[in-house]
């Protein structure tokens, strides 16, 4: 986690600092090594949120496009009391989940059902071949809007197939100035549609503070 409660204030980790988890209330200790992203970890080695994952630099950099008070927001179901930490929540608008690791399909659907109004931003450049396959699979425009493109997937990667079952909008970040929205994808024909968005405009559209 990036934030814990220290002296009743939402705080980032510093060496030898201790805090309180904002989700479960458990004690946390700061992890500020040389190689990993600085973060808070539960003292008892357990994760209170089973959906929480270790953060990469990509994950943290995306969070930085949003105000600190919009990052790592705790949600609780009023009926079941189930609690989870959303990567970003822009109040009265949507949850944004940044996904750099492979996620189980059942868990993805559970997150979508829990957060309801949300979008996914997926790291398409974690595997360099995914980025290459995507570029090679783009076809010509099929409408008057040049941002819309057909796609005929080439290569062994399952990137688009893996996210084709999402019930919420999915956007791929390939490490460039364009974000690609997955509009449709047929796993049998390996064909679909995508739409390009300028990254800086995408961030502003979803409540961020720009690049």
Buried (B, 14 or more C-beta within 10 A) or exposed (E): BBBBBBEEEBBBBEEEBEBBBBBBEBEBBBBBEEEEBBBBBBEEEEBBBEBBBEBBEBBBBBBEBBEEEBBBBBBEEEEEEEBBBBBBBBEEEBBBBBBBEEBEEEEBBBBBEBBEEBBBBBBBBBEEEBBBBBEEBEEEEEEEEEBBBBBEBEBEBEBBBBBBEBEBEBBBBBEEEBBBBBBEBEBEEBBBBBBBBBBBEBBBEBBBEEB
